Structure formats: structure tokens, C-alpha cells
Amino acid sequence: MSIAGRELSLYFHIPFCKKKCPYCHFYSVFPANLLLDNFSKALLIEIMQKKGLFNNKKIVSVYFGGGSPSILTPDFYRKILGKLPIDPDTEITLEANPDDVYLEKFRELKNIGINRISLGVQSLDEKLLNFLNRNHSLNQVFKALDDIRASGFNNISIDLMYDIPYQTLKTFENTLLSLENLKISHVSLYNLTFEENTPFYLKKELLNKKRPSDKTSLAMFNLAVKTLKSLGFKHYEISAFAKNNMLSKHNVGYWTAREFLGFGPSSFSYFEKKRFKNCSNLKTYFNKLAKSQSAVDFEEKLNYPNDVKELFLINLRLLDGLNFEKFQERVGNLPQSTLKTIERLKQDNFLTFDAPNIKLTEKGLLFYDTLAEEII
């Protein structure tokens, strides 16, 4: 088995939030002591159920997402990590909210092996933080970053949003310029979307009128790329920027079709060319695992050629592109109709061939979703 075929990532969904953000569609519930205790027990059972899948695998990354993983204690993470066959070079990421960051707590998290923090900043504009109903203030962002750094972390990522109602190009520029003073190594950039079953989705007609225009949205993205480059960040994936080669190993795995296993309610897995998902209900999750049953309630395996086309598009999100010949040797040949579409997209300057890689042009980068629809 090749080294790439031996690599594995683990994702843990921590489904607890003190307050639900109006744009968030991820499964979460309010934390209560009994729930937290039962969750820890259930998660340990699920790890034991899936531990046989770790055989002959190298765990490249472990990611604690949510929800709000930073709500939980270092002792919780000590128990979980103690059950995993991880190496000293395994990237272990914890998502955190600025209002959950305390110096002593994060020193302990660092000591038990967590080595990367992803901080949910979203904006460096106080009015927009209020609009997004975030729990933290701007000052808490700055203090949190200071405390994370003082705790011994040097691999720190932040999430930033654009396309927010009431946001202007100028306010977004101010946020981008503020990054120069933040000691961070990674930025994940997202445009706000109105997902179903969220409060923002129910008000989307009104909120759409307050959003930046398509032209302004494009200008925001271009400004972010330009500004981050000037600050020393490498643009390595459509929505990701890294300094000092501190790319997210975990997310690169998603974009290169590395196998991953999900734990916790609503978590996804991709293993042996199959996708499967755990139930999205904490009580059901507890009950199934208490009976030593699987928490999986959905499974699918994409058939040819949809599987190859999807993997091609995922790989294409990386700005370095993909070695097309090796990709087809490893995954399978794209159908002739898709190859013709790719050739047309190259002629229309959405894609370029920079031997040995095929990759997005600047134009393709801006219109990836449109390009993906044509290929699928």
C-alpha cells in the first residue's frame, strides 16, 4: 500500500454551543452536565468500534470541530487523544471561540498534544460581530489571540467572512489591514451563505437587499487575495491562505481525497470509496452506542463516472492543481464527454495546463462553482 493510501484523518464533531449563530446550519445543542458526561462515554465507545479501521494507517490529522469544541475541558481531550494511535507529527486542531479562551486552559490543551487552533473570528468589525450575534467582542479577539500565543501555540488559524449584510468594501478592507498586527499563520475565508433551517434563511429576502452586490463581493475576494499576499500568506486553496508553509493538513486531505473517519452526531466519513454519516440527534446517538450499535444512518458509494468527476473537482480547488496523468492512474479515467468539457474550459481561460498540472486560472478561481456545474 502506498504512503498516500495509508494516510487517514479523524474528525470529531463536538455538538455543543452556548448560543446558536443565526447563519449556522451545523448540528448543535446547548451544553448540560449530563449531556457532556454521556457524550464523552459515547464517543469513547465509537472510537473502540472503529479502531480496527486504523490498522496499517498513519493518522495525519485530528480535527475537533463543532459546535464549540472550546467549551469542553482539557481533561475531555486528554481522554479522547489517549485512545488514538497518533504520532508526534500528527496535526491536532481545536476550533475555538474567542470568549472561551483562557491562558491556563490553553496551556493545558497544548500540553496534552493539541498543536493547532482555529479561532472563529468571522469579522474584525464590532457592528458586524453584533449583527452576526457572536458572543465575543473585538477586544476579546485580540486578547484571545494573545493568550493562545502565550500558551505556546504558533499554528493559529482564523475564520473570516465576507458578503455579510451591511458590510462595505471599506469595512472589509479595514478588517484585512488589521490582520497585519495579528500573529496568525492561516486564514480561512468564507462568503456568508443563507443555509436552510437557519434564522438568516428565514429572513433571506430582506437580508439579500442589505448584502454587497455581486460586483462588490468579487472586489472583496480580490482585495483579500491581494492583501493577504502582501502580508506573506500563500493562497493555496480557493478559500485558504497560509504563512510559513503552515497549510491545514486536515483540509488538504479533504481536497486530495484522503480517507477520513467522523465521530460524534452528524459527522461524515469517507472510507474505502464510501461516504457515510452519523445520525444528527444526540439522544439517538447515545442510545445506539449504549447498545453497541453503529451510529451511521446514511451511506452511499458514488459510481463511475460521478466518483471520478467529483474527485477531480475537489482536487482542482488547490491552486497548484493536480497532476492529471497521475490522477487518472490513481482514480480512473474521466469520460470523453468530460474531457471535451475540460478542453473547452481551457480554451475559455477557466483552466490552464502547467505541465504536469492542470489548474484553475485567475478567472477559473472566481467562477469555480459555475465551472463545477459544467463538469458535473
C-alpha positions in Angstrom: 0.0 0.0 0.0 1.3 3.4 -0.9 2.1 6.0 1.8 -0.8 8.1 0.4 -3.1 5.1 0.7 -2.1 4.6 4.3 -2.9 8.1 5.4 -6.0 8.8 7.5 -7.7 11.8 9.1 -10.1 11.9 12.0 -12.9 14.4 12.6 -14.7 14.8 15.9 -18.0 16.8 15.9 -18.5 18.5 19.3 -22.2 19.4 19.2 -22.4 21.9 22.0 -22.9 25.7 21.7 -23.8 28.2 24.3 -25.7 30.1 21.7 -26.6 29.3 18.1 -25.4 31.7 15.5 -28.1 32.8 13.1 -26.2 31.7 10.0 -25.0 28.3 11.3 -26.6 25.1 9.9 -24.3 22.6 11.8 -25.9 20.4 14.4 -25.6 21.7 17.9 -27.4 21.7 21.3 -27.0 23.7 24.5 -24.4 22.0 26.8 -25.7 20.4 30.1 -23.6 18.4 32.5 -25.5 15.1 31.9 -25.2 15.6 28.1 -21.4 16.3 28.4 -20.9 13.2 30.5 -22.9 10.9 28.2 -21.2 12.4 25.2 -17.7 11.5 26.5 -18.8 7.9 27.1 -20.5 7.5 23.7 -17.5 9.0 21.9 -15.1 6.5 23.5 -17.4 3.6 22.5 -17.5 4.9 18.9 -13.7 5.1 18.9 -13.5 1.4 20.0 -16.0 0.4 17.3 -13.9 2.0 14.6 -10.4 1.3 15.9 -9.9 -1.7 13.6 -10.1 0.8 10.7 -6.9 2.4 12.0 -4.8 -0.7 11.3 -1.9 0.0 9.0 -2.9 3.6 8.8 -0.9 6.7 9.6 -3.2 9.4 11.3 -2.1 12.6 9.6 -4.6 14.9 11.3 -7.2 15.0 14.1 -9.8 17.8 14.0 -12.2 18.8 16.7 -14.9 20.9 15.1 -18.4 21.9 16.1 -20.4 23.3 17.6 -17.9 24.9 20.0 -15.2 22.5 21.0 -13.5 25.1 23.2 -16.4 24.7 25.7 -15.1 21.4 26.8 -12.3 20.8 29.4 -8.7 19.7 28.6 -9.5 16.5 30.5 -12.1 15.6 27.9 -9.5 15.9 25.1 -6.9 14.1 27.2 -9.2 11.0 27.4 -10.0 11.1 23.6 -6.4 11.6 22.5 -5.3 8.9 24.8 -7.3 6.4 22.8 -5.9 7.3 19.4 -2.7 6.0 17.8 -1.2 9.4 17.0 2.3 10.4 16.2 4.3 13.4 17.4 3.9 15.0 13.9 0.1 14.5 13.8 -1.7 17.8 13.3 -4.3 18.2 16.0 -6.7 21.1 15.6 -9.2 22.5 18.0 -11.8 25.0 16.9 -12.3 27.8 19.5 -14.4 30.8 20.2 -12.6 33.9 21.5 -14.9 34.0 24.6 -13.8 30.5 25.6 -10.0 31.3 25.6 -8.2 31.4 28.9 -4.4 31.2 29.3 -4.2 28.3 31.8 -6.8 26.3 29.9 -5.0 26.6 26.6 -1.6 25.9 28.2 -3.1 22.6 29.3 -4.6 21.9 25.9 -1.1 22.5 24.4 0.5 20.2 26.9 -1.9 17.3 26.1 -1.0 17.4 22.4 -3.3 19.9 20.6 -1.0 21.8 18.3 -3.2 24.0 16.1 -6.0 26.4 17.0 -8.7 27.6 14.6 -10.3 30.7 16.0 -13.8 31.7 14.9 -13.2 35.4 14.5 -15.6 36.0 11.5 -15.1 39.8 11.4 -12.9 42.5 12.9 -15.8 45.0 12.8 -17.7 45.4 16.0 -21.0 46.2 14.3 -20.8 43.2 12.1 -20.0 41.0 15.1 -23.2 42.2 16.7 -25.2 41.6 13.6 -23.8 38.0 13.4 -24.9 37.6 17.0 -21.4 36.4 18.0 -20.6 36.0 21.7 -17.4 37.9 21.6 -16.2 41.5 21.1 -13.3 42.8 19.1 -11.2 43.2 22.2 -11.9 39.6 23.1 -10.5 38.6 19.7 -7.2 40.4 20.4 -6.9 39.1 23.9 -7.7 35.5 22.8 -5.0 35.6 20.2 -2.5 36.9 22.7 -3.4 34.2 25.2 -3.3 31.4 22.5 0.2 32.6 21.5 1.3 32.9 25.2 0.0 29.3 25.7 2.7 28.1 23.3 0.7 27.8 20.0 2.4 29.0 16.9 0.0 27.4 14.4 -3.1 29.6 14.6 -5.8 30.0 12.0 -8.8 32.4 12.0 -12.1 32.3 10.1 -13.1 35.4 8.2 -16.4 36.1 6.5 -17.3 38.4 3.6 -20.6 39.0 1.8 -22.2 40.0 5.2 -25.3 42.2 5.1 -24.3 45.9 5.8 -20.7 45.1 5.1 -19.0 47.5 2.7 -15.7 47.2 0.7 -14.2 49.8 3.1 -15.1 47.9 6.3 -13.8 44.7 4.8 -10.6 46.4 3.8 -10.2 47.7 7.4 -10.6 44.1 8.6 -8.0 42.8 6.1 -5.5 45.6 7.1 -5.9 44.7 10.8 -4.5 41.2 10.1 -1.0 42.7 9.9 -1.0 43.1 13.6 -2.3 39.6 14.4 0.2 36.9 15.0 -1.5 34.2 12.9 -0.4 31.6 10.4 -3.5 30.8 8.5 -6.8 32.4 7.2 -9.9 30.6 6.1 -12.0 33.0 4.0 -15.8 32.3 3.6 -18.6 34.2 1.9 -21.7 34.2 4.1 -24.4 31.9 2.7 -28.0 31.6 3.9 -28.4 27.9 4.7 -31.8 26.2 5.1 -33.1 25.8 8.7 -31.3 28.9 10.0 -32.8 32.2 11.2 -30.9 34.1 8.4 -32.5 31.8 5.8 -36.0 32.7 7.0 -35.1 36.4 6.5 -33.1 36.0 3.3 -35.3 38.2 1.1 -34.8 41.1 3.5 -31.1 40.3 4.2 -30.3 39.9 0.5 -31.2 43.5 -0.1 -28.6 44.5 2.5 -25.8 42.4 1.1 -22.9 43.6 -1.0 -23.6 43.4 -4.7 -22.1 40.7 -6.9 -19.6 43.3 -8.1 -18.6 44.3 -4.6 -18.4 40.7 -3.5 -16.0 40.0 -6.3 -14.0 43.1 -5.3 -13.9 41.8 -1.7 -12.5 38.5 -2.7 -9.9 40.0 -5.0 -8.9 42.5 -2.3 -8.5 39.7 0.2 -6.2 37.7 -2.1 -4.1 40.8 -2.8 -3.9 42.0 0.8 -3.1 38.5 2.2 -0.4 38.0 -0.4 1.2 41.3 0.6 1.2 40.1 4.3 3.1 37.0 3.4 0.2 34.5 3.1 0.3 31.9 0.3 -3.1 31.4 -1.4 -3.0 27.6 -1.6 -6.8 26.7 -1.9 -9.7 28.7 -3.1 -10.6 29.8 0.5 -7.4 29.2 2.3 -4.2 31.2 2.9 -1.1 30.1 4.9 2.1 31.7 6.2 5.4 29.8 6.6 4.0 26.7 4.8 1.5 26.1 7.7 -1.1 24.7 5.4 -4.0 22.9 7.1 -3.0 19.2 6.7 -6.6 18.2 7.6 -8.3 20.3 5.0 -5.7 19.4 2.3 -6.8 15.9 3.0 -10.4 16.7 2.0 -9.2 18.3 -1.2 -7.0 15.4 -2.1 -9.5 12.6 -1.2 -7.6 11.3 1.8 -9.7 8.9 3.8 -11.2 10.3 7.0 -13.4 8.9 9.8 -16.0 11.0 11.5 -17.0 10.7 15.2 -19.9 12.3 17.0 -23.5 13.1 15.9 -23.9 14.4 12.3 -20.2 13.7 11.4 -19.3 12.4 7.9 -16.7 9.8 6.9 -15.1 8.9 3.7 -13.5 5.4 3.7 -12.9 2.8 1.1 -14.6 5.0 -1.5 -17.8 5.2 0.5 -19.4 8.1 2.3 -21.3 7.6 5.5 -22.8 9.9 8.1 -23.8 9.5 11.7 -27.3 10.3 12.9 -27.9 14.0 13.7 -29.6 13.6 17.0 -27.7 13.4 20.3 -30.2 11.2 22.1 -30.3 8.7 19.2 -26.5 8.8 19.1 -26.3 8.0 22.8 -28.9 5.2 22.5 -27.3 3.4 19.6 -23.8 3.4 21.1 -25.1 2.4 24.5 -26.5 -0.7 22.7 -23.1 -1.2 20.8 -24.8 -0.3 17.6 -23.4 1.8 14.8 -24.5 5.5 14.8 -24.4 5.6 11.0 -27.7 6.4 9.4 -26.7 7.2 5.8 -24.3 5.6 3.4 -23.5 5.9 -0.3 -20.9 5.0 -2.8 -20.6 7.1 -5.9 -20.5 5.1 -9.1 -18.3 5.8 -12.2 -18.1 8.3 -13.7 -19.5 10.6 -11.0 -16.9 9.5 -8.5 -14.0 10.4 -10.7 -15.6 13.7 -11.7 -16.2 14.7 -8.1 -12.7 13.8 -7.1 -11.3 15.8 -10.0 -13.3 18.9 -8.9 -12.2 18.5 -5.3 -8.5 18.3 -6.3 -8.9 21.3 -8.5 -9.7 23.5 -5.5 -5.9 23.5 -4.7 -4.2 26.4 -6.5 -1.3 24.1 -7.5 -3.9 22.0 -9.3 -3.4 18.3 -9.9 -1.1 16.0 -11.9 -3.7 14.9 -14.4 -1.9 11.8 -15.6 -1.2 10.5 -12.1 -4.7 11.4 -11.0 -6.3 9.2 -13.7 -3.8 6.4 -12.9 -4.8 6.6 -9.3 -8.5 7.3 -9.5 -9.7 6.3 -13.0 -10.2 7.9 -16.4 -12.6 10.7 -16.9 -15.2 10.1 -19.7 -14.7 11.5 -23.1 -17.5 14.0 -22.7 -15.9 15.4 -19.6 -12.5 15.6 -21.3 -14.2 17.7 -24.0 -15.7 20.0 -21.4 -12.3 20.4 -19.8 -10.7 21.3 -23.1 -13.4 23.9 -23.8 -12.9 25.4 -20.3 -9.2 25.6 -21.1 -9.9 27.5 -24.3 -12.3 29.8 -22.4 -9.4 30.5 -19.9 -11.0 28.9 -16.8 -8.3 26.2 -16.7 -4.7 26.0 -17.7 -2.2 23.2 -18.2 1.1 24.0 -16.5 2.9 20.7 -17.0 2.4 18.3 -15.3 -0.5 20.0 -13.6 -3.9 21.2 -14.7 -5.2 24.0 -12.5 -7.6 27.0 -12.2 -6.7 30.3 -13.9 -7.5 33.5 -12.0 -10.8 33.6 -13.9 -11.5 30.0 -13.0 -10.8 30.7 -9.4 -13.5 33.4 -9.4 -16.1 31.2 -11.1 -15.3 27.8 -9.6 -19.0 27.0 -8.8 -20.0 27.6 -12.4 -17.1 25.5 -13.7 -18.0 22.7 -11.4 -21.6 22.6 -12.6 -20.4 22.2 -16.2 -18.1 19.4 -15.3 -20.6 17.5 -13.1 
